[in-house]
Amino acid sequence: MRIAIDIRSLTDEHVTGVGFYTRHLAEALAEYAPNDEFILFASGSAAVLNRLPVFKAPNITTVKLHLPNRLLFLLMKLPGGPTLERFLPAKPDVWIFPKFNIFKTEVPYFLTIHDLAFEIFPQFITFKERLHNQLANIQQLVAQAKGLLAVSESTSLDIQTRWQVSPEKIAVTPLGIEHEMFLPREQPSDRTYRAMYDLNRPYILALATHEPRKNLESVIEGYDIFRARGGRSLPLVLSGANGWKTGLLNERLQKSRYKKDIVVLGYIPDKHKPALYRGALSFVFPSFYEGFGLPVLEAMACGVPVITSATSALPEVVGEAGILVDPFNVNDIAAALHELVDEPGGSALRQRLSERAINKAAKFSWEETAKATHQAINTLTKGVSASTKL
């Protein structure tokens, strides 16, 4: 089978969760199906295309179209305009589109649905994202797709109830993790990386993009309540790139009675993340809504006890390996911190949850993601082949 994958998300300056998914899915699929051919497509300026990683698998071909995406979009919108496969060396049997992108194709395609936040919580979506979704015509993309790849059972249920899509058209393909990177054992470089942030001491960690949906304001408020009730004077570390509408977060930070103990790191390199996870007593992630929740899985794989929301896909990922809270209730977050961090009892609970987290995280891998994806494609396309040269 010849499978084309849209990898334009890998040209972003800072690769996001969708980009991680795209790269690891492509690499894992190539390894899982060595007899299949994979054509990876990206477009943009030379500077943008230079951000692409190198794919070394012998059954992967990367196509770099030196054309700005805006111009490509206009070309595809013209009457009789080109389909994406016209830019490939051979016609694929199927496309995989890892996100709601703007595309035109005459080939069966699979669309990955990461979440429905833009419908369930539209107030958390930027104007730019709303405009992009309108231009992409999501409802039409979903209706015309051969199959939908949902990253969790929760997202699959959202698709069925919100869009009235038959479950037979949806395959659940949970995300994976780099277990060789996110592992519980302390690494020789960990103390060096943490020393760069003055964090070779116990701390509470919250790692997420600074945007309203991630609910970091409630993390600060819950931390304040925890400290005011006599909780341990541990620093709270907020890490993550600035997203949008950060004014409320900055305001809440300035109002905190304990702001001198709150460390704001901002964006950190990916290679530093495991060291920060492993050094934390607890990872706090009370997001209002997640289609999966990859940071939670990363923390669990590092053996860190997690506090996260009892909403959307997060209970599905965490199971009994963490403490679930109401993200709208800051007292819930404070109580969870007290239970997990304070003594007596905190260290024993952390040990139990750490062991459960490691075991739970071991069940997720990119190999399993690739297997579920490949099986879905085979099932829903019934092995149709198109080996025509264009």
N, C-alpha and C positions, 0 to 999 in steps of 0.2 A: 504494500500500500504506500502511496505517496501522500504525505501529510504536510500541508503548508501551515505555518504559524506566524501570526502577526506579532513581531517583537518590537514595535515602535515604542512601547513603554520603557524599553531599556535604553532609550536615548535621552531620558530625562536627566537633568543635572544631578539631582539626588534621587536615586532609585527608591521607589516606595514599595509597599507590600505587593502591589500588582506586578511590579517589575521583578521582585524576588520570585514570585510565583511563576512568571513567564520563563525566567532563566532556568529555574530548577525543573520545571515541567519539561522543557525542551531537552535538557540534558538527560533527565531520567527516562523520557520516552525513547530517546535514541539508544539508551542502554537496554531498556526493557524489550524493545522490538528491533534487534540488529538487522533484520532483513527488510525493514521498512526504510523508506527514504524520507528525509525531513528537509523541507525548504523553509528557511527562516527569512522573513521579509521585514525590512525597515526602510524608511525614507527620511530625507532631511538634507540639511547642508552638510558639507564635509566636516565641519566642526562638531555637529550633532552626531553624525554617524561614527565619528572617532570614539565616542563614548561607549560603543557597543563592546561587550566582552568577546573574547575569542572562543569559539566552540570547536573543540578538537575531535569530536566523534567523526569517524570516517563516513557515516551515513547522514551527516548534516551538511547542507549547503546554505551559506548565508548570502542573501541578495540585498545589496545596498543601492537603493535608488536615490541618486543625487538630485532630489527635487523637494523643495519645501512642502511640508504637509498641507499648507493652505492652498498651494497651487494644485497639488494632487487632488484635494477635495473638490476644487472648482472643475478640474478636468473630468472627474467621475460624475459630476452633476450635469455636465453638458449632454444634450441629446446625442446618443450614440457614443458617449464617452467611454473610455477604457475601463475594463474590470481590473481588479488587482492582479489576477492571474496572468494578464497580458504582460506584466513586468517580470514574470518568472521564466526560467529556462524550460520548464515542462509543466503541463497542466496537472494540478494536484487532484487526488480523489476527494479530499475534504480540506477545509480550512478549520483552524482553531483560532478564534478571536478571544484573547484572555481578558478583554474589557470591552465596554461600550465604546467602540471606536467608529469613526466614519469610514465606511467601506462600500464597495460595490463588487459583487461577485455573481457568477452564474454556476458556481460549484456548491454542493452541499456544505453547510458550515455548522460548527458547534460554537456556542457562545458561553463563556464562563460568567456566571453571576456571583459576585462576591458578597453583595448585600443589596438591600432595597432601602438604604438610609434616605436616599433622595425622595422616596415616596412616604416612608413612615415618619421621618423627621426632616421635612423639607427646610426647616429653619436652620439646620446644620449644614446646608449646602450653599456654596458660594454662587454668585450670579454667573460667573464664568462656567462653573460646572452645570448649572441649569441651562445655560445657552448651548453648551456642548451637547447635553442630552437631548435638547429639542432638535438640534441639527442632525444628530445621529438617528433620530426617530426610533427610540428604543422599542416602543410597542410593535413597530413593524419588524425590527430586527429580531425580536423574540418570536413573533408569529411565523416568520419565514425560516427560522433556524431549524436544522434537522434535529438538533438536540441541545439541551441546556445542561451545563455542568455547574451544579450548585456546590459550594465549598463546605456546606454543612446541612444537616437535616433541618435545622432551623430556617436556613435560607430557602431550602426546597419547599418547606411549608409556606413561607412568605410568598414565594412565586405562585404556588397553587391557589392560595386564598386571595392574593391581591390581583393576580392577572388571569385567574381561572385557566391555568395551564394544566393539562393532563399530567399526572405523575409519571405516565409511561414515556413522556418526552424528557423527563428530568433524570439525570444521573448524579448521585451524591459522590463527590470526589474530594474528600477532606484534604487539607493542606498538609505538608510535611515539614521537616526540619533538618538542618545540617547537624547530625549527631556528633560528627567529628569536631565541630566547632562549639556547639552548645552541650557541654557535658559537665557533670557535677564535680569532677576532680579538679582541684586547684592546679593551674598551669604556671610554669616558671615565670611567664611574663605578666601574670595578674597583678602582682604587687607594684610592678613598674608602671603599668597602665593606671592603676588606681592612685598611685602617688602623683600622677599628673593632675589629679583633681582633689588631692588631699583627702583621700577616702580609704586609707588603710586603717579604718576604725569602724565600728558597727554603725549602720544607718538603715533607714527605710527608703526604698526606691520606688519612684513612679516614672515610667518611661513611656512616653506617648507624644504624638504630634500635639503642639499647643493649639488646640482648636476647641470650640464649644462641645462637640460630641464626646470628647474624651473625659470631660467632667473633672478636670484637674482642680477647679475651684473648690469642689467638694472634698477633694483630697486634702487641701490646705485647711479647710474648715474642720474636717474630721480630725486632722492632726492637732489643730488648736484645742479642740474639745478634749482629746486624748491627753494632751500635755496639761491642760487646766485641771484635769481630774487626777493629777499626780502621776501621769505616765512617764516612762523613762525619757530622759532628756537626750534622745537620739536625734541626729540631724535627719531632715527630710530632703531627699535629693530628687529634683525634678529635671529629667533629661528628655530631650526631644526637640526637633526643629520647630520653629515658629510656623504655624499654619495661617489662620486668619481669625479675626475678632479676638485678639489676645488682650484687649483693653480690660475686660472684666477680670481675667486671670491676674494681670498686673495689679489691678486695684485691690483684689482680694489678698494678694501677697503683701502689699504695702500696709494693709489693715491688720495683718497677723500680729498677735502679741509675741510671737516666737519667730519673727522673720529673720532674726540673726542666726537661727538654726536651720533655715531653709536655703538649700544650695541649688541655684538654677544653673544647670550646665549648658542648656541649649543642645544643638545638634552635636552628636559624637560619632566618630568613625565606627563602622560596623565591627571592625576587629577589636574594639574596646568593649563592646556590649557584654560579651560573656563574662569578662572580668568584673564588670559592675554588677551583673546579676549574682555572680558567685559570692561577692562580698556583702550582699544585702541580707539583713535579718528577715525582711519581708518585701514582697513586691505587691504594690497596690495599683489596681487597674479597674476602677469603677465606671467604666464607659457606659453611656446610656444605651448604646446599640452597637453590636458587632456581627458581621456575617460569619466570622470565625474567631479571631482574636489571637493572631500569631505571637505578639509579645508575651502573652500569658503562657503559651506553649514553650517559648524559648526559656522563660524563667523556670518553668517546671522541669525542663530537661537539664537545667543547671542545678536542680535540687533546691530551689528557693520556694518556701511556702508562699502561696499567693492569696490575696484578698481581691475578689473580683465580683462583678455584678451577677445577680440571679436572673438575668434577662438575656434575650436573644440566644446566640449560639454559645455563650460563655459557659453555662453549666454543662453543655455537651462536651466541651473541650476539657474542663476541669474535673468533672465528676465529683468524687469524694476526696480529691487531692488538694482542696483548698477551702477557704471560707467564703461563702457566697453572701452578698449583702444587697440591700436595696439601694441602688445608686442615687435615688432621690432623698435618702435619709442619711444625713451626715452623722447622726448618732449611731447608726448601724456601723459606719466606717470606724468611728472612734471605738466602739465596743470591740470590733474585730481586732483593731490594733492592740487594745488592752489585753485581749485573750491570747494573742499570738506573741506579743513582744514582752509584756510584763511578767514578772515572777510573783509567786510561785506558779509553776505550770507551763509557762511560756516555752521554755527550752524543750520540754518533753513533747509538747504539741508540735513545735517546729520540726522536731526529729521525725515524728510520725507522718506529718504532712509532706516532709521532704522525701521520705521513702515512697510514699504513695505517688507523689508528683513525678519522680523519676520513672516509676513503673508505668504510669499512665502515659507519659510523653513518649516512651519507647514504642508505643503502639502506632505512632504517627511517623510516616517517612515519605520522602518524595518518590521512592520506589512504589509504595502503595498508591500514591496519587496517580502515577503514570499507569499502573496496572488498571485501576478503576477507569481512568480516562480512555485507555486503549480498548478496554472491553466495551465501554459505552459506544465508542465509534464503530466497532465491529458489529455490535448488536443492532444499532439504529441505522446503519448504512447497509447492513447485510452483505458486506464484502464487495460492494460495487467498485469497479476499478476503472480508472481513466488514465491510460499511459500515453495519450496523444501529446506529441511535441507541438508547441505553439509556434 
